[in-house]
Amino acid sequence: MFGRRGKKSRTRIEPRLDWRDEAGEDLRADPADRPPSARRARPAKAPRGKKSRGRPRRSSLGRLLYWTVVLGVWGVIALAGLIAYEASQLPPIDQLAVPKRPPNIAILADDGSLIANRGDTGGAAVRLIDLPPYLPKAFVAIEDRRFYSHLGIDPVGISRAVVRDLTGRGGVEGGSTLTQQLAKNLFLTRERTLSRKIQEAILALWLERRYSKDQILELYLNRVYFGSGAYGVEAASQKYFGKSARFVTLSEAALLAGLMKSPTRLAPNHNLAGANERAAQVITAMAEQGHITESMAKMALASPAKVWRDKSAGSINYAADYVMDALDDTVGAIDEDIVVTTTIDLRMQAEAEHALTDELNAKGLKFGVAEGALVAIDPAGAVKAMIGGRSYAESQFNRAVAAKRQPGSSFKPFVYLAALEKGLTPDTVREDAPISVKGWNPENYSREYFGPVTLTTALSLSLNTVAVRLGLEVGPKAVVSVAHRLGIASELEPNASIALGTSEVTPLEMVSAYAAFANGGIGVQPHVISRVRTADGKQLYARRNASFGRVIDPQYVAMMNEMMQETLLTGTARKAELPGWQAAGKTGTSQDWRDAWFVGYTSYLVAAVWLGNDDDSPTKKVSGGNLPVEIWSRFMKEAHEGVPVAGLPLGVWRNADSPNPFAAPLPPLDLTGAQAPT
């Protein structure tokens, strides 16, 4: 501890313990001599090549089970979290409600036959108890055979779908119950994601808790898509079979159920073979599950469903569109299914369509005319037939109510009526000779002139010079006033050329105005809706007899009918044929052959035909006296078949007090205020 000079050394010398003495003997105590508490087991080093006999290791199977349990627990936790998250993205359960089904508007003909359905669904809702039992069973059999036993989700179906997903034979979709499909239709988008499937399952459980199985099935049948724009089983049945779902056959019910697999691809109006092949699978499934007997299955398989070629692309839709336009002004906003009874006569509608389209198909190319319209009303103003164009599928523009075209000489009756109301008669004579109005020189169609003629002759032969003279004589404003009073709603230019029909009007306006001649002088409002009620029968609207009152004095009605009868007997419409009936009317051809008209009537019906081209290009000399008269005659013959004959209101207008039409000289024409046509 001290250095050489007696001083303490700063270097510390640690004591040294040596386990061996100077002779090399081991000084450590024998382990056996140690007290028990001091003994510690030391694992003996195993000899090389021998396994240790310590604690046994866990087997591979044990490790697999262990980690399966661990991962399963965490998977359940993760799934629960995912479900909780997806549930949080939905509205609170206490705020959930089945969305109200968009209202359907069922449009009926005057005899109660269905014309069309309008609305987002394309058909009315039906009750489950009103359907044949095999119809809902078909959907259960092919879409969800455990529907009445599961709680909204089907573990067996889901497991089968998962297997398909894992093996690459299926997508995210699959394993959905009817309740899940309904949840998707009611609340969710059509995206195919795991997130949506989880929300679908949550909503399915909610639906099952809130509604009975039958209520869910009824909701399902009224909401799902069946292809071709049909939502709900009633719309689909009307679309494909032309009848209510209440009356479908077993094979038809199977076809409808089969559409759920792929409503667009299997729509029977485009793929009847594919739809019936799927329907056969449905019938087989129904038999296997005991929903139908073997004999019923055999009969259904032997008589597959046939598609009814409906009127969805036909002319009836022009009328249906017109009904929808009128409905807003009739009942206002609609928030429930309604039934609209119209004045349309389906037989007349069909005959009108055939008359127009057949004529255009046969002669349209030759005469350079592509389009046409026909509208017919009864003398009270009820629309009985309406054809708005050659093909509704190609053009939904309704030319009967929306196309404003020059009526040509078919406008002349308003000129002649104005003249009668100024004191003239059908026997009054006026000069048919060239006339000039500030550089405008109207000519007759034939470019012939007959000199002094009666008004009856002038109107029947459609002499332009006489019409212009009369228009100037009574004044263009008087002509416009008469036309508006009778029912022409369009704006009319009060100039000299108004006498020749240069202001544009619609076919519906023309028949409305001519109706006063057919009914004895009463102004009518054209109408197509007679009654509106809710689906459960509550009446919302009923049309009452309404008119604009008397717009023509009876004696002038008789005079006009006498003159316009002559048009069909000896005048420009002498090709018109309506055996046994008194008929009257007027042809019309606009400048450069652009428009051809015939408006004619009996005491039973008033009809107008217009032909022309949408681009206003000239035709190849189509005049009111040829194609329009032929179409009108064919239609009116069919429309009057079986109807008791009745004469036109003619009355007696010639009497001793009537002035001698030949006694007065021709009045001079005042052309100072006249305007030439533009």
Protein Blocks (a to p, Z undefined) as FASTA:
>chain_A
ZZfkopacfbdcdddddfbdfkopafbdcfklpcfklpccddddddehiacfbdcdddfk
lmmmmmmmmmmmmmmmmmmmmmmmmmmmpccfklgccdddddddddddfkopafbdcdjk
opacddfklpcfklmmmmmmmmommlmmmgoiafklmmmmmmmmmnopacfbghiafklm
mmmmmmmccbdcfklmmmmmmmmmmmmmmpcfklmmmmmmmmmceejhiacjklmmmmmn
opafklccfklmmmmmmmmmommlmomklmmmlmmmmmmmmmmmmmmnopacfklmmmmm
mmccdddddfklmmklmmmmmmmmmmmmmnopafbdcddddfbdfklmmmmmmmmmmmmm
mmmmmnopabdcdddddfkopafbdcfbfblklomcdfklmmccdekjmlmmmmmmmmmm
nopafklccddddddeehiacddfklpaebjadfklmmmnopaklmmmmmmmnopklmmm
mmmmnopabdcdddfklmnopaccdfklmmmmmmmmmnoopacdddfbfbdcdfkopafb
dcddddebjfbdfklmmmmmmmmmmmmmmmmmlmpccehiacdddddddehhlaccdddd
dfkbccddddddfklpacehiafklmmmmmmmmmmmmmmgopacddddfbjabdfklccf
klpccddddfklpccdZZ
